[in-house]
């Protein structure tokens, strides 16, 4: 017997909610049922942002630096920055270089005596403000059109939407998403309360499977730090 020849399975919001309701021993019957499920799904995505790095939400961005300007806005849907470098001479292949910049805390930034001194930036303070997160560099850039901050950020998972779209989630996370939504709904449905412990266990197992697969698989190299005693 021939196989389908396709690998495009996904669930739109309505199908996703129907599956979750069925796991709770209920049915999707009204517009309010869909509304409350959509709200729970958005809360589930917010919880995922706290659980770890969702690799499909990693995006690269850049900010051209301006002489004398220390603080710059990040995209409003930024959760955090994973990596960041200062790129010199952007566009010039022969002289372009990516130089490391260290992340510092607000306490460390606060103790810098002269926050206006200008040179090549070597430190970055990330303020995860809402609604606009910002970064502040030190020293302040001493040139325009020469330095570019290149970063890799974690963005927010896109909202659940209006009912006809699929979710901003890779197919590997579909079982986890359904299990998580069913668990959230069970806490709000009279018919779901008795299934709550089972649905929580199912969700935890699905999360463990999905998150352990959705990880960086490159080799990790540890280099011992040398200490010199004078």
N, C-alpha and C positions, 0 to 999 in steps of 0.2 A: 504494500500500500504506500502511495506517495505521501511525502510530508507536505505541509502547506506552502513551503517556500518563502514564508514571510516571518519577520521577527519584529513586529511593530506593536505588540500588545501594550495597551495603556488603559487607564480609566479616566473618564471625565468626572467632574465633580458629582454629578447626579449618581453615576454608577458607584463611585466611591462611597457616597453616603448610604446608598441602598445596601451595599455589602456590609458596612459597619452596623447599620440598624439590624440587619438579619442576624449578625453575631450577637446582638443584644437581646434577641428573641422578640424583635419588634419589626415594624414596617414603616417606610417613609410614606407619609400620607398627606401632609399639608405643606404649604409654603413656609410656615413657621418651623417645621421640622428641618427643612433645608437651611433656613436661616440660622438656627441654633447650631446645626452641624457645621456650617461654614465658619461660625464664630469659634467653635471648638477646634477646628482644623487650623485656623490662624494662631490660636493659642498653642497648639501642638508645635507649629513651626517655630514660634518664639522659644519654646522649651528646647528644641533641637539646637538653637543657637547657643544655648548655655551648656549643652552636653559635650561639645567638642568641635573639631574642625570638620565642616561639611565640604569635602573637596570640590564638589561641583559648583560651589559658590565662590571659589577663588578666582579673582580677576586681577589682571595687571593694569596699572594706571601710571600716569606721570604728571608732574607739575613743573612747568618751567619756573625757575627761581628768579626773583627780581632783587637787584641790589638794594640793601637797606630794609627789606621786608622779611620779617621773621616768621609770621603766622599765615597759614594758608588753609582754605577749606577743603575737606574731603567730600566725596559724594555723600548725599544725605542717607543713603541706604547702607553705609559702611558699618560693619559690626566691629572690626578691628583690623590692624595691619599685621601681616605675618612676617614680611621681610621688607627691607628698604635699603636703597643705595643712592649715593650721589653720582650721577653720570656727568662727566666733564666733556666738553666739546661735542655736544650732540650733533650727529650728522657728519662728523669728520672721522672717517674710518681709521685714518692713520694715527690720530691722537686721542680718540675716544677711550675713556676708562671708567669702570664702575668701582667706586670706592665705598667701603663700608661706613655706615653711620650707626652709632650705638643708641639704643632706646634708653631713656632715663625716666625716672619717676618725677612726679610733681615736686616732691621733697628735694630731689637733687637739683631740679631746675631752679627752685626757689633759692637755693644757696649759692648760685652763680653770682659773683660780685658784679660783673659788668655784662648785663644781658644785651647791650647794644654793640659790643665789639664785633667787627666785621672780619671775616676770613672764609676759608672753605668750611662749610658746616660739617661737624663731626658727631653731633649729638642731636637726637630728636625726642621731643616730648609730645605724646599723643593724648589729646583731650577728647574723650568719647562723649561729647556733648550731644544733646538732643534738642532740636532736630538736625543741627549741622555740626558734625565732628570736625575737629581742627588738628593741625600739626604745627608745632613751633620748633624752629631750628636754632641751634647755637654752634658756633658763632653765626651771626647774621650774614647772609650771602654778601660778598664784596664785589660781585660782578653780575651783570644781567646778560642773558643770552649765552651763558657759558655753563651754568650748572642746571641740571634737571634732577628732581627727586623722582626716582623710579621705585614703585612699590607694588607689592602683591597683597591684596586686601581680601577679607571675607565680607561678602555682601549679604544682606538679608535675603531669605527665601521669599520669592514673590507671593503675594496674597492669593488666597484660594480662588477668588474671581467670582463670576456671575452664574456659574452652573453649566456652561457649555465647554469651557476650556479644560485642558489637562493641567496637572500640577507641575510646578517648577521643581521636580524631583526625579532623579534617574530611576530607571525601571527596577534597579536593585533594591530601592527603598519602598517600592509599592506595597509589599507585604507588611513592612513595618508601619507605613503610613495608615493602612487599613486597620491594623491591630491597635495602633495608638488612638485613632479616632473612635473605634469601638469602645475602648477603655474609657475615654473621656465621656462618651455618650452614656455609657452604662451608669455613670454616677449621677445622671440627670433623668433617667427613665425608671419608672417603678418596676418595669419588667426586667430591667438590667441589673438591679442591685444584687440579686443572688448570684449573678455571673461575674460580678466585679473582681473577686480574687483570681478566678481563672483567666479573665481577660487581661488583668495586670501581668500575670505570669507570661501569658502569650506575647504581650507587648514587650516586656523586658527581654524575652528570648529573641524576638524579631529584631529589636534594637541592637542587641549584642552581635547577632549575625551580620547585620547590615553595616554597623559601624566598624567592626573588625575587618570587613572586606574593603570598606571605603577609607583606606589609609595609604600613606606614602610607602611605597615598596622599594625605594632605592636603598642601597647599602648605607649603613651608618658607620662613620669612622670616628673613633675617639683618639685624640692626640694628647698625651700627658703634658702637663704644663711644667716647664723647668723652673726650679727655684735656685737662686743664687744667694749664697750666704757670704757676706763680705766681712 
